[in-house]
């Protein structure tokens, strides 16, 4: 498996493409690759979080339209239909920022109830996820940077915790419209497996994650939709992520070649 993984990585770094079949064989887990290494002091604690949180998204939006697939027919199962109407970006950013701050306050074992901002906790979004939070335990990481040195990308994940007893990379999302199916979350599953793959190859983390969870919360407080991703489903999305990463790498390479000296 290690030799196969290294072969795929060399292909990602070259200008040659690779097939979906080959990519699908690259697993997230690295029990034979990085397990056994001592956990180091996390060097990402002082990173520019805003910068790094946008890197994975840059790859996902590199086709020109964020969260939408290049081929609707090809990606209908994994990425969902194309969205035609979106709320203003500034509103989305502010809503998401406050929602994540509230969740971090709730889930952080280092904070007490007295230290939490009660105004943050009284939002419709927090009310929306109450039934999900009851199934979340054993928090391992919050707003934590991860790096995949071999594939050369870094990201900032929301949360790693157990959901109904299974350790997951959890991605908290807000939405103005109901998203009861994972297909409705567009590229969000690719984002989850990108973080998962990076974490599993990052020696600063002493554990492995095989599952993902996307939680879509609603402003009106209606029950959030949880989209659980088991190991098999994550493998499908991982193959898609590798191809998207290859596209992005090739595009950036061509742009650099075309720049005048």
C-alpha atoms as an extended CHARMM CRD file, in Angstrom:
* protein
*
       261  EXT
         1         1  UNK       CA              0.0000000000        0.0000000000        0.0000000000  PROA      1               0.0000000000
         2         2  UNK       CA              2.8450000000        2.3730000000        0.8370000000  PROA      2               0.0000000000
         3         3  UNK       CA              4.4600000000        1.8430000000       -2.5810000000  PROA      3               0.0000000000
         4         4  UNK       CA              1.0990000000        2.3270000000       -4.3090000000  PROA      4               0.0000000000
         5         5  UNK       CA              0.4840000000        5.5240000000       -2.3670000000  PROA      5               0.0000000000
         6         6  UNK       CA              3.9430000000        6.8950000000       -3.2890000000  PROA      6               0.0000000000
         7         7  UNK       CA              3.3230000000        6.0720000000       -6.9420000000  PROA      7               0.0000000000
         8         8  UNK       CA              0.0690000000        8.0180000000       -6.9520000000  PROA      8               0.0000000000
         9         9  UNK       CA              1.7600000000       10.9350000000       -5.2140000000  PROA      9               0.0000000000
        10        10  UNK       CA              4.4350000000       11.0520000000       -7.9110000000  PROA      10              0.0000000000
        11        11  UNK       CA              1.6830000000       11.1320000000      -10.5170000000  PROA      11              0.0000000000
        12        12  UNK       CA             -0.0150000000       14.0110000000       -8.7190000000  PROA      12              0.0000000000
        13        13  UNK       CA              3.1930000000       15.9950000000       -8.8040000000  PROA      13              0.0000000000
        14        14  UNK       CA              3.7990000000       15.3140000000      -12.5010000000  PROA      14              0.0000000000
        15        15  UNK       CA              1.8590000000       16.6040000000      -15.4870000000  PROA      15              0.0000000000
        16        16  UNK       CA              0.4320000000       13.1690000000      -16.1950000000  PROA      16              0.0000000000
        17        17  UNK       CA             -3.1000000000       12.3030000000      -15.1600000000  PROA      17              0.0000000000
        18        18  UNK       CA             -4.3220000000        9.1420000000      -13.5220000000  PROA      18              0.0000000000
        19        19  UNK       CA             -7.4900000000        7.1370000000      -13.6030000000  PROA      19              0.0000000000
        20        20  UNK       CA            -10.3430000000        7.1600000000      -11.1280000000  PROA      20              0.0000000000
        21        21  UNK       CA             -9.7170000000        3.4530000000      -10.6150000000  PROA      21              0.0000000000
        22        22  UNK       CA             -6.1300000000        4.1150000000       -9.4850000000  PROA      22              0.0000000000
        23        23  UNK       CA             -7.0880000000        7.0530000000       -7.3130000000  PROA      23              0.0000000000
        24        24  UNK       CA             -9.7550000000        5.0550000000       -5.5360000000  PROA      24              0.0000000000
        25        25  UNK       CA             -7.0910000000        2.6940000000       -4.2290000000  PROA      25              0.0000000000
        26        26  UNK       CA             -5.3900000000        5.4580000000       -2.2540000000  PROA      26              0.0000000000
        27        27  UNK       CA             -6.6860000000        5.1860000000        1.3120000000  PROA      27              0.0000000000
        28        28  UNK       CA             -6.8930000000        7.8810000000        3.9660000000  PROA      28              0.0000000000
        29        29  UNK       CA             -5.4450000000        5.7440000000        6.7290000000  PROA      29              0.0000000000
        30        30  UNK       CA             -1.6920000000        5.4880000000        7.0580000000  PROA      30              0.0000000000
        31        31  UNK       CA             -1.2420000000        2.8640000000        9.7450000000  PROA      31              0.0000000000
        32        32  UNK       CA              1.7870000000        1.5720000000        7.8290000000  PROA      32              0.0000000000
        33        33  UNK       CA              2.9330000000        5.0530000000        6.8700000000  PROA      33              0.0000000000
        34        34  UNK       CA              2.8230000000        7.4040000000        9.8590000000  PROA      34              0.0000000000
        35        35  UNK       CA              1.5110000000        5.5170000000       12.8710000000  PROA      35              0.0000000000
        36        36  UNK       CA              4.1310000000        4.8860000000       15.4820000000  PROA      36              0.0000000000
        37        37  UNK       CA              5.7190000000        8.2950000000       15.0490000000  PROA      37              0.0000000000
        38        38  UNK       CA              5.7100000000       10.3940000000       18.1800000000  PROA      38              0.0000000000
        39        39  UNK       CA              3.2050000000       13.2000000000       18.2750000000  PROA      39              0.0000000000
        40        40  UNK       CA              5.0100000000       16.5260000000       17.9480000000  PROA      40              0.0000000000
        41        41  UNK       CA              4.0650000000       19.9520000000       19.2090000000  PROA      41              0.0000000000
        42        42  UNK       CA              1.5610000000       21.3230000000       16.7000000000  PROA      42              0.0000000000
        43        43  UNK       CA              3.4190000000       23.9030000000       14.5470000000  PROA      43              0.0000000000
        44        44  UNK       CA              0.1600000000       25.2550000000       13.1110000000  PROA      44              0.0000000000
        45        45  UNK       CA             -1.1310000000       26.9440000000       16.2480000000  PROA      45              0.0000000000
        46        46  UNK       CA              0.1180000000       30.3510000000       15.1210000000  PROA      46              0.0000000000
        47        47  UNK       CA             -0.7740000000       30.0160000000       11.4140000000  PROA      47              0.0000000000
        48        48  UNK       CA             -2.8720000000       32.5330000000        9.5370000000  PROA      48              0.0000000000
        49        49  UNK       CA             -6.1220000000       30.5880000000        9.9060000000  PROA      49              0.0000000000
        50        50  UNK       CA             -8.0380000000       32.7100000000        7.3890000000  PROA      50              0.0000000000
        51        51  UNK       CA             -5.3990000000       32.0260000000        4.7370000000  PROA      51              0.0000000000
        52        52  UNK       CA             -5.1890000000       28.2980000000        5.3100000000  PROA      52              0.0000000000
        53        53  UNK       CA             -8.9210000000       27.7860000000        5.6750000000  PROA      53              0.0000000000
        54        54  UNK       CA             -9.2810000000       29.0020000000        2.0870000000  PROA      54              0.0000000000
        55        55  UNK       CA             -6.7080000000       26.6790000000        0.5030000000  PROA      55              0.0000000000
        56        56  UNK       CA             -8.8740000000       23.5800000000        0.1840000000  PROA      56              0.0000000000
        57        57  UNK       CA            -11.7710000000       25.7570000000       -0.9510000000  PROA      57              0.0000000000
        58        58  UNK       CA             -9.5090000000       27.2470000000       -3.6440000000  PROA      58              0.0000000000
        59        59  UNK       CA             -9.0270000000       23.7760000000       -5.0680000000  PROA      59              0.0000000000
        60        60  UNK       CA            -12.7490000000       23.0320000000       -4.9430000000  PROA      60              0.0000000000
        61        61  UNK       CA            -13.6600000000       26.2960000000       -6.6550000000  PROA      61              0.0000000000
        62        62  UNK       CA            -10.8680000000       26.1530000000       -9.2400000000  PROA      62              0.0000000000
        63        63  UNK       CA            -13.2960000000       25.1720000000      -11.9890000000  PROA      63              0.0000000000
        64        64  UNK       CA            -14.6580000000       28.7040000000      -11.9160000000  PROA      64              0.0000000000
        65        65  UNK       CA            -17.8770000000       28.2280000000       -9.9230000000  PROA      65              0.0000000000
        66        66  UNK       CA            -17.5850000000       27.3750000000       -6.2400000000  PROA      66              0.0000000000
        67        67  UNK       CA            -19.4400000000       24.2900000000       -5.0090000000  PROA      67              0.0000000000
        68        68  UNK       CA            -20.5950000000       23.2730000000       -8.4730000000  PROA      68              0.0000000000
        69        69  UNK       CA            -19.2560000000       20.3910000000      -10.5650000000  PROA      69              0.0000000000
        70        70  UNK       CA            -17.6830000000       20.8050000000      -13.9820000000  PROA      70              0.0000000000
        71        71  UNK       CA            -19.9240000000       18.1090000000      -15.3790000000  PROA      71              0.0000000000
        72        72  UNK       CA            -23.4050000000       17.8970000000      -13.8830000000  PROA      72              0.0000000000
        73        73  UNK       CA            -23.9450000000       14.4140000000      -15.2290000000  PROA      73              0.0000000000
        74        74  UNK       CA            -20.5880000000       13.0700000000      -14.0330000000  PROA      74              0.0000000000
        75        75  UNK       CA            -20.7720000000       14.5660000000      -10.5370000000  PROA      75              0.0000000000
        76        76  UNK       CA            -24.5160000000       14.3580000000       -9.8640000000  PROA      76              0.0000000000
        77        77  UNK       CA            -24.0710000000       11.6170000000       -7.2710000000  PROA      77              0.0000000000
        78        78  UNK       CA            -21.0340000000       13.0180000000       -5.4780000000  PROA      78              0.0000000000
        79        79  UNK       CA            -21.5030000000       16.7770000000       -5.7660000000  PROA      79              0.0000000000
        80        80  UNK       CA            -25.2340000000       17.3090000000       -6.3090000000  PROA      80              0.0000000000
        81        81  UNK       CA            -27.0570000000       19.6250000000       -8.6940000000  PROA      81              0.0000000000
        82        82  UNK       CA            -25.8970000000       23.1000000000       -9.6190000000  PROA      82              0.0000000000
        83        83  UNK       CA            -27.1610000000       25.8390000000       -7.3090000000  PROA      83              0.0000000000
        84        84  UNK       CA            -28.5370000000       28.9050000000       -9.1080000000  PROA      84              0.0000000000
        85        85  UNK       CA            -29.4060000000       31.1480000000       -6.1560000000  PROA      85              0.0000000000
        86        86  UNK       CA            -27.1160000000       31.9650000000       -3.2490000000  PROA      86              0.0000000000
        87        87  UNK       CA            -27.3600000000       34.4060000000       -0.3120000000  PROA      87              0.0000000000
        88        88  UNK       CA            -24.8510000000       37.3150000000       -0.2720000000  PROA      88              0.0000000000
        89        89  UNK       CA            -21.3430000000       36.0860000000        0.4970000000  PROA      89              0.0000000000
        90        90  UNK       CA            -20.8980000000       38.5590000000        3.3390000000  PROA      90              0.0000000000
        91        91  UNK       CA            -24.0200000000       37.2800000000        5.1000000000  PROA      91              0.0000000000
        92        92  UNK       CA            -22.8960000000       33.6820000000        4.6790000000  PROA      92              0.0000000000
        93        93  UNK       CA            -19.4780000000       34.5060000000        6.1160000000  PROA      93              0.0000000000
        94        94  UNK       CA            -20.8490000000       36.3170000000        9.1820000000  PROA      94              0.0000000000
        95        95  UNK       CA            -23.4580000000       33.6620000000        9.8920000000  PROA      95              0.0000000000
        96        96  UNK       CA            -20.9120000000       30.8970000000        9.5510000000  PROA      96              0.0000000000
        97        97  UNK       CA            -18.3310000000       32.6960000000       11.6890000000  PROA      97              0.0000000000
        98        98  UNK       CA            -20.7450000000       33.2570000000       14.5820000000  PROA      98              0.0000000000
        99        99  UNK       CA            -22.1060000000       29.7280000000       14.3130000000  PROA      99              0.0000000000
       100       100  UNK       CA            -18.6210000000       28.2290000000       14.4660000000  PROA      100             0.0000000000
       101       101  UNK       CA            -17.6480000000       30.4340000000       17.4000000000  PROA      101             0.0000000000
       102       102  UNK       CA            -20.6980000000       29.2510000000       19.3130000000  PROA      102             0.0000000000
       103       103  UNK       CA            -20.0020000000       25.5950000000       18.5260000000  PROA      103             0.0000000000
       104       104  UNK       CA            -16.3780000000       25.9340000000       19.5660000000  PROA      104             0.0000000000
       105       105  UNK       CA            -17.5540000000       27.4410000000       22.8420000000  PROA      105             0.0000000000
       106       106  UNK       CA            -19.9960000000       24.5900000000       23.4210000000  PROA      106             0.0000000000
       107       107  UNK       CA            -17.6120000000       21.7940000000       22.4640000000  PROA      107             0.0000000000
       108       108  UNK       CA            -14.3810000000       23.1140000000       23.9700000000  PROA      108             0.0000000000
       109       109  UNK       CA            -13.5280000000       21.2850000000       27.2020000000  PROA      109             0.0000000000
       110       110  UNK       CA            -11.3810000000       24.2680000000       28.2280000000  PROA      110             0.0000000000
       111       111  UNK       CA            -14.3160000000       26.6430000000       28.6190000000  PROA      111             0.0000000000
       112       112  UNK       CA            -16.8940000000       26.7560000000       31.3880000000  PROA      112             0.0000000000
       113       113  UNK       CA            -20.5230000000       27.7810000000       31.0620000000  PROA      113             0.0000000000
       114       114  UNK       CA            -19.7640000000       31.1210000000       32.6890000000  PROA      114             0.0000000000
       115       115  UNK       CA            -17.1330000000       31.9410000000       30.0560000000  PROA      115             0.0000000000
       116       116  UNK       CA            -19.4580000000       31.2970000000       27.1250000000  PROA      116             0.0000000000
       117       117  UNK       CA            -21.1400000000       34.1340000000       25.2820000000  PROA      117             0.0000000000
       118       118  UNK       CA            -24.8260000000       33.5050000000       25.9350000000  PROA      118             0.0000000000
       119       119  UNK       CA            -25.8400000000       35.7270000000       23.0000000000  PROA      119             0.0000000000
       120       120  UNK       CA            -23.9140000000       33.4610000000       20.6200000000  PROA      120             0.0000000000
       121       121  UNK       CA            -25.6720000000       30.4140000000       22.0110000000  PROA      121             0.0000000000
       122       122  UNK       CA            -29.1820000000       31.8010000000       21.4690000000  PROA      122             0.0000000000
       123       123  UNK       CA            -29.1380000000       31.6320000000       17.6750000000  PROA      123             0.0000000000
       124       124  UNK       CA            -31.4780000000       29.5990000000       15.5050000000  PROA      124             0.0000000000
       125       125  UNK       CA            -28.4900000000       27.7040000000       14.1440000000  PROA      125             0.0000000000
       126       126  UNK       CA            -27.5190000000       26.4470000000       17.6030000000  PROA      126             0.0000000000
       127       127  UNK       CA            -31.1100000000       25.4610000000       18.2930000000  PROA      127             0.0000000000
       128       128  UNK       CA            -31.0710000000       23.6400000000       14.9620000000  PROA      128             0.0000000000
       129       129  UNK       CA            -28.1460000000       21.3780000000       15.9540000000  PROA      129             0.0000000000
       130       130  UNK       CA            -29.2090000000       20.5430000000       19.5190000000  PROA      130             0.0000000000
       131       131  UNK       CA            -30.3170000000       17.0210000000       18.6140000000  PROA      131             0.0000000000
       132       132  UNK       CA            -26.9970000000       16.4580000000       16.7920000000  PROA      132             0.0000000000
       133       133  UNK       CA            -24.8860000000       17.6960000000       19.6990000000  PROA      133             0.0000000000
       134       134  UNK       CA            -26.4820000000       15.0650000000       21.9450000000  PROA      134             0.0000000000
       135       135  UNK       CA            -24.7570000000       12.4120000000       19.8070000000  PROA      135             0.0000000000
       136       136  UNK       CA            -21.3610000000       14.1880000000       19.7220000000  PROA      136             0.0000000000
       137       137  UNK       CA            -18.7480000000       13.2470000000       22.3160000000  PROA      137             0.0000000000
       138       138  UNK       CA            -15.0260000000       12.7070000000       22.7600000000  PROA      138             0.0000000000
       139       139  UNK       CA            -13.8700000000       15.8730000000       20.9980000000  PROA      139             0.0000000000
       140       140  UNK       CA            -10.3010000000       15.4560000000       19.6970000000  PROA      140             0.0000000000
       141       141  UNK       CA             -9.7850000000       18.6940000000       17.7520000000  PROA      141             0.0000000000
       142       142  UNK       CA            -11.5160000000       22.0490000000       17.1440000000  PROA      142             0.0000000000
       143       143  UNK       CA            -10.6820000000       24.5870000000       14.4330000000  PROA      143             0.0000000000
       144       144  UNK       CA             -7.4470000000       22.7050000000       13.8450000000  PROA      144             0.0000000000
       145       145  UNK       CA             -4.9730000000       23.0350000000       10.9650000000  PROA      145             0.0000000000
       146       146  UNK       CA             -3.9220000000       19.8930000000        9.1070000000  PROA      146             0.0000000000
       147       147  UNK       CA             -1.2510000000       19.3620000000        6.4960000000  PROA      147             0.0000000000
       148       148  UNK       CA             -0.6980000000       16.7130000000        3.8350000000  PROA      148             0.0000000000
       149       149  UNK       CA              3.0040000000       17.1290000000        3.1360000000  PROA      149             0.0000000000
       150       150  UNK       CA              3.1170000000       14.5920000000        0.3190000000  PROA      150             0.0000000000
       151       151  UNK       CA              0.1900000000       16.0190000000       -1.6310000000  PROA      151             0.0000000000
       152       152  UNK       CA              1.2100000000       19.5440000000       -0.6590000000  PROA      152             0.0000000000
       153       153  UNK       CA             -1.9600000000       21.0460000000        0.7550000000  PROA      153             0.0000000000
       154       154  UNK       CA             -3.1140000000       22.3510000000        4.1250000000  PROA      154             0.0000000000
       155       155  UNK       CA             -6.5420000000       23.0510000000        5.5600000000  PROA      155             0.0000000000
       156       156  UNK       CA             -8.4190000000       24.0830000000        8.6710000000  PROA      156             0.0000000000
       157       157  UNK       CA            -11.0200000000       21.5870000000        9.8280000000  PROA      157             0.0000000000
       158       158  UNK       CA            -13.9830000000       22.3740000000       12.0840000000  PROA      158             0.0000000000
       159       159  UNK       CA            -14.0510000000       19.4450000000       14.4620000000  PROA      159             0.0000000000
       160       160  UNK       CA            -12.9480000000       15.8760000000       15.1000000000  PROA      160             0.0000000000
       161       161  UNK       CA            -15.1760000000       14.0260000000       17.5330000000  PROA      161             0.0000000000
       162       162  UNK       CA            -17.2340000000       10.8930000000       17.9620000000  PROA      162             0.0000000000
       163       163  UNK       CA            -20.6970000000       10.9190000000       16.4320000000  PROA      163             0.0000000000
       164       164  UNK       CA            -22.8640000000        8.0350000000       17.6110000000  PROA      164             0.0000000000
       165       165  UNK       CA            -19.7030000000        6.2560000000       18.6810000000  PROA      165             0.0000000000
       166       166  UNK       CA            -17.7400000000        6.7060000000       15.4380000000  PROA      166             0.0000000000
       167       167  UNK       CA            -14.7830000000        9.0840000000       15.1860000000  PROA      167             0.0000000000
       168       168  UNK       CA            -15.4890000000       11.6210000000       12.4330000000  PROA      168             0.0000000000
       169       169  UNK       CA            -14.1950000000       14.7570000000       10.7980000000  PROA      169             0.0000000000
       170       170  UNK       CA            -17.2280000000       16.9970000000       11.3320000000  PROA      170             0.0000000000
       171       171  UNK       CA            -18.0230000000       19.9280000000        9.0630000000  PROA      171             0.0000000000
       172       172  UNK       CA            -20.6620000000       22.3750000000       10.3290000000  PROA      172             0.0000000000
       173       173  UNK       CA            -22.6010000000       24.2040000000        7.6050000000  PROA      173             0.0000000000
       174       174  UNK       CA            -25.3730000000       26.8080000000        7.5540000000  PROA      174             0.0000000000
       175       175  UNK       CA            -28.0460000000       26.9750000000        4.8950000000  PROA      175             0.0000000000
       176       176  UNK       CA            -31.0580000000       29.0880000000        4.0070000000  PROA      176             0.0000000000
       177       177  UNK       CA            -32.6600000000       26.1110000000        2.2520000000  PROA      177             0.0000000000
       178       178  UNK       CA            -33.2520000000       22.5310000000        3.4430000000  PROA      178             0.0000000000
       179       179  UNK       CA            -30.5520000000       20.0650000000        2.4300000000  PROA      179             0.0000000000
       180       180  UNK       CA            -31.9170000000       16.6730000000        3.4410000000  PROA      180             0.0000000000
       181       181  UNK       CA            -29.6490000000       14.7420000000        1.0540000000  PROA      181             0.0000000000
       182       182  UNK       CA            -25.8600000000       14.6460000000        0.8400000000  PROA      182             0.0000000000
       183       183  UNK       CA            -26.1370000000       15.3960000000       -2.8840000000  PROA      183             0.0000000000
       184       184  UNK       CA            -27.4950000000       18.8050000000       -1.9070000000  PROA      184             0.0000000000
       185       185  UNK       CA            -24.2590000000       19.7220000000       -0.1360000000  PROA      185             0.0000000000
       186       186  UNK       CA            -22.3430000000       20.0440000000       -3.4240000000  PROA      186             0.0000000000
       187       187  UNK       CA            -18.5560000000       19.8910000000       -2.8190000000  PROA      187             0.0000000000
       188       188  UNK       CA            -18.7430000000       19.7200000000        0.9770000000  PROA      188             0.0000000000
       189       189  UNK       CA            -17.9750000000       15.9580000000        1.0500000000  PROA      189             0.0000000000
       190       190  UNK       CA            -14.7870000000       16.5900000000       -0.9230000000  PROA      190             0.0000000000
       191       191  UNK       CA            -13.7870000000       19.1630000000        1.6590000000  PROA      191             0.0000000000
       192       192  UNK       CA            -14.3650000000       16.6650000000        4.4760000000  PROA      192             0.0000000000
       193       193  UNK       CA            -12.2370000000       13.9220000000        2.9100000000  PROA      193             0.0000000000
       194       194  UNK       CA             -9.5170000000       16.4360000000        2.0280000000  PROA      194             0.0000000000
       195       195  UNK       CA             -9.2280000000       17.3080000000        5.7230000000  PROA      195             0.0000000000
       196       196  UNK       CA             -9.4950000000       13.6410000000        6.6780000000  PROA      196             0.0000000000
       197       197  UNK       CA             -6.7000000000       12.6020000000        4.3460000000  PROA      197             0.0000000000
       198       198  UNK       CA             -4.4810000000       15.4370000000        5.5520000000  PROA      198             0.0000000000
       199       199  UNK       CA             -5.0810000000       14.6130000000        9.2180000000  PROA      199             0.0000000000
       200       200  UNK       CA             -4.3330000000       10.9490000000        8.6840000000  PROA      200             0.0000000000
       201       201  UNK       CA             -0.9790000000       11.8450000000        7.0990000000  PROA      201             0.0000000000
       202       202  UNK       CA             -0.1170000000       14.5590000000        9.6260000000  PROA      202             0.0000000000
       203       203  UNK       CA              2.2400000000       13.2630000000       12.3100000000  PROA      203             0.0000000000
       204       204  UNK       CA              0.9970000000       15.9240000000       14.7330000000  PROA      204             0.0000000000
       205       205  UNK       CA             -2.1120000000       13.7790000000       15.2360000000  PROA      205             0.0000000000
       206       206  UNK       CA             -1.8180000000       10.4180000000       16.9650000000  PROA      206             0.0000000000
       207       207  UNK       CA             -5.1340000000        9.0210000000       15.7290000000  PROA      207             0.0000000000
       208       208  UNK       CA             -6.7540000000        8.0360000000       12.4360000000  PROA      208             0.0000000000
       209       209  UNK       CA            -10.2020000000        9.0260000000       11.1560000000  PROA      209             0.0000000000
       210       210  UNK       CA            -12.1880000000        6.9190000000        8.6930000000  PROA      210             0.0000000000
       211       211  UNK       CA            -15.6000000000        8.6310000000        8.7240000000  PROA      211             0.0000000000
       212       212  UNK       CA            -17.0240000000       12.0630000000        8.0720000000  PROA      212             0.0000000000
       213       213  UNK       CA            -20.0920000000       14.0450000000        9.0600000000  PROA      213             0.0000000000
       214       214  UNK       CA            -21.6380000000       17.0960000000        7.4160000000  PROA      214             0.0000000000
       215       215  UNK       CA            -24.1780000000       18.9040000000        9.5740000000  PROA      215             0.0000000000
       216       216  UNK       CA            -26.4250000000       21.4390000000        7.8340000000  PROA      216             0.0000000000
       217       217  UNK       CA            -27.9740000000       23.8890000000       10.3200000000  PROA      217             0.0000000000
       218       218  UNK       CA            -30.8930000000       26.2510000000        9.6620000000  PROA      218             0.0000000000
       219       219  UNK       CA            -31.4290000000       29.8240000000       10.7520000000  PROA      219             0.0000000000
       220       220  UNK       CA            -35.0670000000       29.2700000000       11.7120000000  PROA      220             0.0000000000
       221       221  UNK       CA            -34.0580000000       26.6230000000       14.2390000000  PROA      221             0.0000000000
       222       222  UNK       CA            -35.5840000000       23.6930000000       12.3680000000  PROA      222             0.0000000000
       223       223  UNK       CA            -33.7260000000       20.4080000000       12.9810000000  PROA      223             0.0000000000
       224       224  UNK       CA            -30.3720000000       20.2300000000       11.2260000000  PROA      224             0.0000000000
       225       225  UNK       CA            -29.7130000000       17.5040000000        8.6870000000  PROA      225             0.0000000000
       226       226  UNK       CA            -26.7530000000       15.2270000000        9.5080000000  PROA      226             0.0000000000
       227       227  UNK       CA            -25.0400000000       13.5130000000        6.5680000000  PROA      227             0.0000000000
       228       228  UNK       CA            -22.8660000000       10.6710000000        7.8290000000  PROA      228             0.0000000000
       229       229  UNK       CA            -20.1100000000        9.3960000000        5.5420000000  PROA      229             0.0000000000
       230       230  UNK       CA            -18.8550000000        5.8900000000        6.2640000000  PROA      230             0.0000000000
       231       231  UNK       CA            -15.4360000000        4.6080000000        5.1660000000  PROA      231             0.0000000000
       232       232  UNK       CA            -16.7260000000        3.2410000000        1.8560000000  PROA      232             0.0000000000
       233       233  UNK       CA            -18.4330000000        6.4890000000        0.8800000000  PROA      233             0.0000000000
       234       234  UNK       CA            -15.3930000000        8.4870000000        1.9560000000  PROA      234             0.0000000000
       235       235  UNK       CA            -13.2560000000        6.3670000000       -0.3880000000  PROA      235             0.0000000000
       236       236  UNK       CA            -15.4390000000        7.4030000000       -3.3210000000  PROA      236             0.0000000000
       237       237  UNK       CA            -15.1150000000       11.0680000000       -2.4500000000  PROA      237             0.0000000000
       238       238  UNK       CA            -11.3670000000       10.6910000000       -1.8520000000  PROA      238             0.0000000000
       239       239  UNK       CA            -10.9470000000        9.5360000000       -5.4400000000  PROA      239             0.0000000000
       240       240  UNK       CA            -12.8600000000       12.6130000000       -6.6060000000  PROA      240             0.0000000000
       241       241  UNK       CA            -10.7650000000       14.8610000000       -4.3690000000  PROA      241             0.0000000000
       242       242  UNK       CA             -7.5110000000       13.4890000000       -5.8130000000  PROA      242             0.0000000000
       243       243  UNK       CA             -8.7140000000       14.2110000000       -9.3320000000  PROA      243             0.0000000000
       244       244  UNK       CA             -9.8320000000       17.7090000000       -8.3750000000  PROA      244             0.0000000000
       245       245  UNK       CA             -6.4590000000       18.3280000000       -6.7230000000  PROA      245             0.0000000000
       246       246  UNK       CA             -4.6790000000       17.1420000000       -9.8570000000  PROA      246             0.0000000000
       247       247  UNK       CA             -6.8050000000       19.5200000000      -11.9580000000  PROA      247             0.0000000000
       248       248  UNK       CA             -5.9480000000       22.4230000000       -9.6940000000  PROA      248             0.0000000000
       249       249  UNK       CA             -2.2160000000       21.5960000000       -9.6430000000  PROA      249             0.0000000000
       250       250  UNK       CA             -2.1020000000       21.3600000000      -13.4200000000  PROA      250             0.0000000000
       251       251  UNK       CA             -4.0240000000       24.6210000000      -13.8140000000  PROA      251             0.0000000000
       252       252  UNK       CA             -1.6670000000       26.4890000000      -11.4820000000  PROA      252             0.0000000000
       253       253  UNK       CA              1.3310000000       25.0060000000      -13.2610000000  PROA      253             0.0000000000
       254       254  UNK       CA              0.0490000000       26.2000000000      -16.6420000000  PROA      254             0.0000000000
       255       255  UNK       CA             -0.6650000000       29.6630000000      -15.2430000000  PROA      255             0.0000000000
       256       256  UNK       CA              2.9020000000       29.9240000000      -13.9420000000  PROA      256             0.0000000000
       257       257  UNK       CA              4.3080000000       28.8610000000      -17.3110000000  PROA      257             0.0000000000
       258       258  UNK       CA              2.2680000000       31.5230000000      -19.1060000000  PROA      258             0.0000000000
       259       259  UNK       CA              3.3900000000       34.3510000000      -16.7850000000  PROA      259             0.0000000000
       260       260  UNK       CA              5.9620000000       36.6300000000      -18.4150000000  PROA      260             0.0000000000
       261       261  UNK       CA              9.3480000000       36.7340000000      -16.7490000000  PROA      261             0.0000000000
